[in-house]
């Protein structure tokens, strides 16, 4: 039986094959997986909000935000033998969970999270290999560092792999 490491909301963790890593409850949140295919090591951060500038200075949980969460994931991956130059990314989530009449940006957390994650990956020069983003349904994702597959279970839809 494979060990599954669970990552909570605004949380992150690292696994090495044959472990799997999973997070559930991805609504407007974005699950970001960074992995080194050759070393078979991967990390997952469950990003809740786009920008740590939204945090109260002394209350910063780095995993909660796209900018600090991805940075912290890089640090943890390096400590576990991943090579920065070999990292690849897969992302899922960023759904628009609620329909609002007003088109105010503040409410578009899902798309703002996706934008922030992609911007951070670009600035760090990490290739985004695959994504399953947007829509209106929550997701559970599970990454297998052994074959670099990301399983996505979407509410009211079939399971798919990217």
Secondary structure as GFF3:
##gff-version 3
##sequence-region A 1 162
A	DSSP	beta_strand	4	7	.	.	.	ID=ss1
A	DSSP	beta_strand	12	16	.	.	.	ID=ss2
A	DSSP	beta_strand	20	26	.	.	.	ID=ss3
A	DSSP	beta_strand	30	36	.	.	.	ID=ss4
A	DSSP	beta_strand	41	47	.	.	.	ID=ss5
A	DSSP	three_ten_helix	52	54	.	.	.	ID=ss6
A	DSSP	three_ten_helix	57	59	.	.	.	ID=ss7
A	DSSP	three_ten_helix	62	64	.	.	.	ID=ss8
A	DSSP	alpha_helix	66	79	.	.	.	ID=ss9
A	DSSP	three_ten_helix	84	86	.	.	.	ID=ss10
A	DSSP	beta_strand	88	93	.	.	.	ID=ss11
A	DSSP	three_ten_helix	105	107	.	.	.	ID=ss12
A	DSSP	alpha_helix	109	123	.	.	.	ID=ss13
A	DSSP	beta_strand	127	133	.	.	.	ID=ss14
A	DSSP	beta_strand	139	144	.	.	.	ID=ss15
A	DSSP	beta_strand	149	154	.	.	.	ID=ss16
A	DSSP	beta_strand	159	161	.	.	.	ID=ss17
###
